[in-house]
Amino acid sequence: MPSRARIIELVRKESRQLLRDPRSRIAMFVAPVIQLIIFGYAVNTDIRNTRTLVVDHDRTSESRALIDAFAASGYFSIVHRSTRSRDIVRRLDGGDATVAIEIPAGFASDVGTGRATTVQIIVDGTDSNTGTIAMGYAQQIARAFAAQRRAALASSAVSLRMRAWYNPDLESRAYNVPGVIGILVLLMCLLLTSLAVVRERELGTLDQLMVSPLTPTELMLGKTIPVAGVALIDLVVITAVAILWFDIPFRGAPLVLFPAALLFILAGLSIGLLISTVSKTQQEAFMVMFLFLLPAIILSGFFYPVSSMPVVFQWLTIVNPVRHFLEIVRAVFLKGAGYSALWSQYLILAFLALTTLRYAVTRFPKTLGR
């Protein structure tokens, strides 16, 4: 039976060790906020002021009105104008423009009489994400222009009305920032757990702890509880920054997010302990940590939807705790989801956390004599 008194004393010792160095305090509490701000602005799939070439063969008030509609949207910045089609290839090849809009001769006449007309949008496909989003915005602008002129929809009995739920403006930041929260919390858990244990092994203090009356369970609890407290503080701080700085909507209940955060932190600490059992030096632990962290992020759905991955990798994501926590945190932030909608993610996250912790605790004493 673990001794509560010994665990409390070890927690006090580990807490003082974590917090006594000013540089460590900055790394634990300031660095995550800075990283969130950087990622919040940098990890953004929205496009703004895309460099655009306009080739206007019509040169009428109607064609200029269409060009003004593109420029006024904020998504396209008209940087070049021409009347020659061959300039499209030259500008796109040279990187002077990302999008080219070609308006045919007779455009105003077709619009005025209600005849179908075609405006060509050519996009640099080197960056497929930007190209796809730019084409979507261009299509919306062209449809809105046609609807105003009663041209494209005049003879159609079907009216298309689009509405986005949960994220009406379709801002990628509202989707990405909650995901960054999970990544930063996991990174902090891995760093503080795996490196700290290995550092004690290098200094020889871990051997002294193991020959003390402390049991392996007490030692693991004493090592992980302070880190869990730091991770929870980081979670609260960066969540507040996400809401107050980036104005990310928080439609759910904190009591729904908090248990998921505890399970996720437990999973991160367990993985950190497991890494410490296979590493002899801090350098080795750091390398193993990133060998786990990068695939975990890629297979979490943070950058790419899980549904678009090959089937084998979709099955592999099931054992990735990052995926399940990101699903929970995004659903709580944007949808206001509750336990009834997220119970499967909670169960899987709890299973992964407890299984990894059990394996790490049982393996840890066996690695001491290596």
N, C-alpha and C positions, 0 to 999 in steps of 0.2 A: 504494500500500500504506500503510494507516494506521500512523503511528509510535506504538509502544507508550509511549515516553518522554513524548511530547507529551500523549497521552491520560491518562497517570498524573498528570502535573502539572496538567492541567485538572481532573481528578477531585479532586485535593487542593484546588485553589482553590475549586471549587464546594462541596465538603464544608465547608470552613471558612466559606464565605459562608452556607451553610444553618444551621450550628450555632453561629455566633458570637453571635447575638442570643438572649438568654434567652426573650424572648416567642415567638420562632420555635420554640425547642425545646419550649415548653409547647404551642404549637399543633400541633406534629408528633407528640408522644409522649403528652401528657396529654389533649388534647382528644378524640382517638379513643376513649380508655377511658371518658371521661365520656359521650360520645355513645352508646357501646355500652350503658352502664348505663341511660341514659335510654330509649333505644329498646327495650332488653330488657324494661323494665317497662311502657313506654307502648304498644308495639306488641304488643298481647295481645288475641286474639279470644276467650279464655276468658271465661265469665261467672261472677260470684260475687255472692251476696246481691242477686239481682234483686228489685226491689220488687214484692211480690205481694199481690193482693187475693183473699181467700177468701170465696165466697158459699156457705154451708153450709145447704141446705134440709133436711138429714136430722138433723143435730145428735145423732148417736149416737156410741158408742165407736168404731165402725168408721170413720165419717167423720173423727173426730178422729185416729185412727191414720193415715189417709191424709194428713191435713194435717201431722201430725208427721213423716211420711216425707219430705214435700217440704221442711220446715224443716230437718230433720237432714242433708239432702244437702249443704248449704252453697251450693247454686246459687240457692235461693229464700229471700227474707226476707219473712216474713208481716208486712206493715205495716198492713193493714186487714182487718177481718172484718165480714161482713154476712150478712143473710138475705134481702136484696132484690136481684133481678136488675137493677133499674134503676141500682143503684149502680155496676155495671160500666162503663156508658157514662160516667157522671160522673167516675169515678176515672181511667179511661184518657184521656178528653178533657182532664182537668185536669193530666195528667202525674204524678198521685199514685202511680200504679202502672204497671208495664210488662206484667205478666202477671196475668190473672184466672183463678181456678179456681172452677168452679161444680159443686157436688156435688148431684145430684138427690135429691128425697125418695124414700124406699124403698131407698136405697143399701145400707144394712146388711142389709135383707131379701134383696135380690138377691144380695149376696155370700154370705150364709149358705146360700142354697139352690142356689147355683151358676148362677143365671140371669145372662144377659148384662146388663151395666149400662154406662151411659155417663157419663163425667166430662168436662165441657167445659173446654177450655183456650183462653183468648182472649189473644192476644198483640198488643201494639202493634207494628204493622208499619212504623212510621216508620224504625226501624233494622232493615233486613231481616236483617242478619247476626246481631244479638242475638236477634231473633225466631226465626230458624231454629234457632239453637243452643238457645234456651230450650225450644222445642217438642220438640227431640230429647231433652233431659234429662228433660222432663216425661213423655215417652212411656216412657223407660227406668224411671223411678220407678214409674209406674203399672203397668208390666208386672211389675216386681219385687214390688210389693204384691199384684197378682193371683196371681202364682205362689205367694207365701207362703200365701195364703188358698185355694190350690187351686181357683181359680175360672176364670180365663181359659184356662188350659191343661189343665184337667181332662179335657175331652172331646176334646182334640186329640192326634193320633198323632205330631205333629211337635213336637220340642223345639228351640227356637232358642238356640244358644250363640254368643256373639259374642266375638271376640278381636282386638285391634289389635296388629299386629307393629310392631317398631322403635320405636314410641312408645306403649307400653301405656296410659298415662294420658291420651293424646290431648291433651297440653299444647301449646298453640300456641307457647309460648316455645321449646320444643325445635326447632320448625320455623322460627321467625322469626329467632332469634339467629344461627344460621349464615349466614342471608341478609344480616343486618345487617353481618356481617364483610366480605362482598364489597362492599357499598355504601360502607362507610367506606374501604376500600383504594382503590377507584376514585376517590372524592372526593379523597383525599390525592394520588393520582397526577395528577389533573387540575389541582388547585390549584398544586402545586409546579412543574409543568412549564409549563403555559400562562402563568400569571402571571409566573413568573420570567423566561421568555424575553422576554415583552412589556416587562417592567420594564427589562431591559437595553436593549431597543430604545429605550424612552423616554429613558433616561439617556445613550444614545450609546455605551455600552460594547460593544454587540453589533457596531457598525461597526468598532471597533478589533479585535475578535476576528476578524472576517471578513477584514480586510486583513493579519492575521498569517499566519505559515506554516501555520496550522491549516487542514486541509481540512474541507469540510462534514461528512464522515462522522466525523472526529475531534471536531469541535465537538458533533455530536449525541450521540456516545458520552460525551463529557465532561459534557454536560448531563444525560443520563438515568441514568448509572450511580449517582451519589450519591442521586438520587431513588428509584431502584430499591432501594438499600440501606435508605433510610428506610422505604419501603413494606414491605419484608420484616420489618424490626424491628417496625413497627406490626402486621403480620399476626401475628407470634409473640406480641406483648403482648396484643392483643385476643382472640386464640384462647385464651391462658391464662386471661384474665378470663372468657371464655365457659364454660370447663370448670370453673374453680375457684370462680367467683362464682355463676354461674347453674346449675352442676351439669349442663351439657349433656353428654350421653354422646358420647365420641369412640371409635367402634368400629373405625375404619379405621386405616391406617398413615400416619404423617407423610410417608413417601416417595411416597405416592400423591397427597397433597395438595400437596406442595411444587412439583413440576413444573407443576401446574395453576396454582398461585399465580404462578409465574414468567411463564407465558404470559399470565395475566390482567394482571399488572403491566405487562408489555411492551405489551399492547394499550392499557391505560390511558395509559401514557406516550406511545404513538404518537398517540393521540387528542389528548392535551394538546399535543403538538408541532404537530399539524395545526391545532388551534384557534389556536395562536400565529401560524401563517402567514396566517390570515384576519383577525387582529385587530391594530389599530394602537395601542390603548391598553389599560391594565389593566381599565378599566371595560368596554370592549367584549369583552375576553376573558372576563371574569366573566359577562357576559350570555350569550355564546355557549356557555360551559361549562354553564350551567344550562338553556339551550335543549336541550342534548344530554342532560344528566343526568336530568331529570325523565321524558322519554319512555323513556329507557333503563331506569329503575327500573320504570315502569309496565308496559313490555313485557318484563320479565325473568321474570315469574312470582312476584315477591316478594309482591305483594298479592293477585293474582288468578291462578288457574291459566291457563296458556297454552292449554290445551284448551278453555276456555270463551270464548276470544276469537273474533271473526270470522275466517274463513279467511284473508282478506287480511293481517290483523295477525299471525296465526300464522306466515305465511311471512316477514313482516317481522322477527319475533323471531329468525330464523335468523342475521341479520347483527348481532345484539346480543351482544357478548361477555359481558355481565352474566348473561344467561340461562344460558349454558353453564357459567359458573363457579359459579353458584348451584346448578345441578343436580349439579355435581361435589362441592361442599363439603357439601351436604345429604346426598348419598349416602354420602360418606366418614364424616361425623359419625354419622348415624343408622343406616345400613345396614352400614357397614364394607365398602363396595364397593371393588373393585380395578380395575386397568387393563382387564381383560377386559370389564367391564360399562360402562366409561366411555370406551372408545377413540374413539367418534364425537365426543363432546364435546371431547376433547383435540385431535383433528384439526381440527375447525372453529375452535376457539380459536386454535390455532397458525396456521391460514390467515388468520384475521382480524387477528391481531397482526402477522404478517410483511407482509401486504399493506398495512395501514395505515401501518406504519413505513416501508416502501419509498416509499409515496406522500408521506409527510410529509418524508422526507429529500430526495427529488428536488424537492419544491416549495419547500423552505425557502430556498435561496439566491436563488430568483427573486423572493421577496417582500421582500428587504432594501431594494431601492431604491424602494419605494412611498412 
